[in-house]
Amino acid sequence: MNISEIMTQPVLTVGLDDSVSDIEEIFIKSKVRHIVVVEEGELFGVVSERDLLRAMNPYLEARIYTTRDLAALNQRVHQIVIRKPIALNVNASIYDVIKTFKNKRVGCIPILDDNNWPVGVVTRGDIFKFFDEICADYFIGTIS
């Protein structure tokens, strides 16, 4: 089975000069926890919700901004991005993704087309959802 069958798409992307407050808005409005960073038409890196929080004051969720918080929100993506992330081609198998999660310490894997453009993201949650569906089909089909 091909990874394109379970990846989250469309992928949300930002550029290196977008602001951290732009990323914060994306996380607030969407249900994703990882945003892909692109530069010059190719994958550059990944910013996770955790990366954002690490760059911010722990009181961020309370929306009580100090001067330091406002300065952090005015940072640019290139200041907090995880550069050169582990990525896989859209033709990779689910087994390739599972091996990557097993062997690397990553929260998501950007999925790239043949031109290195992000077309999706796979998280551990996507893998669990996939196996949950397989197990449900198996057990519902065998237990009557």
Backbone torsions as a table, in degrees:
resi	resn	phi	psi	omega
1	MET	NA	140.3	-176.6
2	ASN	-88.2	145.2	-177.8
3	ILE	-63.9	-25.2	-179.6
4	SER	-62.0	-17.9	180.0
5	GLU	-77.1	-18.0	-179.1
6	ILE	-123.8	-5.9	-176.8
7	MET	-69.4	153.4	175.5
8	THR	-82.3	129.1	178.1
9	GLN	-148.4	155.6	-1.4
10	PRO	-72.0	156.5	179.9
11	VAL	-80.9	139.8	176.2
12	LEU	-89.8	129.0	-177.1
13	THR	-126.4	154.3	172.1
14	VAL	-135.9	165.5	176.2
15	GLY	-102.7	167.8	-176.8
16	LEU	-62.6	-29.0	-177.7
17	ASP	-96.3	3.4	172.9
18	ASP	-67.0	157.4	-176.9
19	SER	-89.7	159.0	176.4
20	VAL	-62.6	-32.8	177.4
21	SER	-65.5	-31.2	174.3
22	ASP	-62.8	-43.2	178.7
23	ILE	-63.9	-43.1	179.1
24	GLU	-56.8	-44.0	179.4
25	GLU	-61.5	-41.4	178.7
26	ILE	-61.8	-46.1	179.5
27	PHE	-63.2	-37.8	-179.9
28	ILE	-67.2	-43.2	-173.4
29	LYS	-84.2	-20.9	-177.0
30	SER	-113.7	175.0	179.9
31	LYS	-105.3	19.9	-179.9
32	VAL	-93.7	159.3	177.0
33	ARG	-121.0	4.1	179.5
34	HIS	-141.0	137.2	177.6
35	ILE	-123.5	133.9	-179.0
36	VAL	-87.3	136.3	179.0
37	VAL	-104.2	127.5	179.7
38	VAL	-117.7	150.4	178.0
39	GLU	-149.0	131.1	178.7
40	GLU	52.4	42.0	174.1
41	GLY	77.7	11.1	-179.6
42	GLU	-138.6	163.4	175.0
43	LEU	-61.0	132.1	176.0
44	PHE	-113.4	-41.6	-176.9
45	GLY	-174.0	-169.7	-179.3
46	VAL	-137.2	141.2	172.0
47	VAL	-120.1	125.6	178.1
48	SER	-99.3	165.1	175.9
49	GLU	-59.0	-36.7	177.8
50	ARG	-64.6	-39.5	176.7
51	ASP	-61.0	-41.8	178.5
52	LEU	-62.0	-48.4	-178.6
53	LEU	-64.3	-35.0	177.7
54	ARG	-63.9	-32.1	-179.9
55	ALA	-80.5	-12.9	-174.5
56	MET	-110.3	171.0	173.1
57	ASN	-70.5	143.4	179.0
58	PRO	-62.4	-14.2	180.0
59	TYR	-90.7	11.3	-176.7
60	LEU	-55.9	-44.3	-176.1
61	GLU	-62.8	-24.0	178.2
62	ALA	-77.2	-7.9	-178.2
63	ARG	58.8	32.6	173.4
64	ILE	-104.8	99.4	-173.3
65	TYR	-94.2	129.0	171.3
66	THR	-94.7	176.0	176.7
67	THR	-58.8	-39.7	179.1
68	ARG	-63.9	-40.4	178.4
69	ASP	-62.2	-44.7	-179.3
70	LEU	-64.2	-36.8	176.7
71	ALA	-65.3	-39.2	178.5
72	ALA	-65.0	-39.9	178.7
73	LEU	-66.0	-23.8	179.7
74	ASN	-88.6	-1.8	175.2
75	GLN	-63.5	164.6	176.2
76	ARG	-103.1	157.1	-177.9
77	VAL	-53.4	-39.6	-177.0
78	HIS	-61.5	-14.5	179.6
79	GLN	-84.7	-17.7	-177.1
80	ILE	-126.3	-3.6	-174.8
81	VAL	-67.0	144.3	168.9
82	ILE	-85.9	112.8	-173.7
83	ARG	-85.1	152.8	177.5
84	LYS	50.0	60.0	-178.7
85	PRO	-71.5	159.7	171.6
86	ILE	-66.4	128.0	-180.0
87	ALA	-137.6	158.9	177.7
88	LEU	-129.7	155.8	176.4
89	ASN	-75.2	153.0	-178.4
90	VAL	-60.1	-19.6	179.3
91	ASN	-89.6	2.2	178.9
92	ALA	-64.1	154.9	178.3
93	SER	-90.1	164.4	175.6
94	ILE	-62.1	-34.5	176.8
95	TYR	-60.8	-40.0	177.3
96	ASP	-60.4	-41.2	179.8
97	VAL	-66.4	-44.8	179.9
98	ILE	-61.5	-43.2	177.1
99	LYS	-60.8	-40.6	-179.2
100	THR	-65.0	-45.5	177.6
101	PHE	-62.8	-37.1	-179.3
102	LYS	-67.3	-39.5	-172.3
103	ASN	-95.8	-15.5	-177.9
104	LYS	-122.7	152.9	179.3
105	ARG	-97.7	83.0	-178.7
106	VAL	-132.6	152.8	178.6
107	GLY	-95.9	-21.9	177.3
108	CYS	-151.9	161.0	177.1
109	ILE	-126.7	113.2	173.6
110	PRO	-65.2	140.9	178.1
111	ILE	-108.7	125.6	-172.2
112	LEU	-111.8	148.5	171.4
113	ASP	-81.7	-175.8	-176.9
114	ASP	-67.5	-13.0	177.2
115	ASN	-99.6	13.7	-178.5
116	ASN	65.1	25.4	176.5
117	TRP	-96.0	131.2	-179.9
118	PRO	-65.1	126.2	178.4
119	VAL	-116.4	-7.3	179.7
120	GLY	-174.6	175.8	177.5
121	VAL	-139.4	140.2	174.8
122	VAL	-118.4	132.4	176.2
123	THR	-115.6	169.4	175.5
124	ARG	-60.4	-34.2	178.0
125	GLY	-61.4	-37.2	176.4
126	ASP	-62.9	-39.6	179.2
127	ILE	-66.1	-45.1	178.5
128	PHE	-61.5	-40.8	178.9
129	LYS	-62.1	-43.5	178.2
130	PHE	-59.2	-49.1	-179.1
131	PHE	-69.7	-31.7	175.5
132	ASP	-61.1	-43.5	178.8
133	GLU	-65.0	-41.1	178.3
134	ILE	-63.8	-45.9	-179.2
135	CYS	-64.8	-41.0	178.7
136	ALA	-61.6	-44.7	178.4
137	ASP	-61.0	-42.7	-178.1
138	TYR	-65.5	-51.4	-175.1
139	PHE	-73.3	-35.0	176.9
140	ILE	-68.8	-35.6	-179.6
141	GLY	-74.9	-25.7	-175.9
142	THR	-103.1	-20.5	-179.1
143	ILE	-107.1	110.9	-179.6
144	SER	-123.8	NA	NA
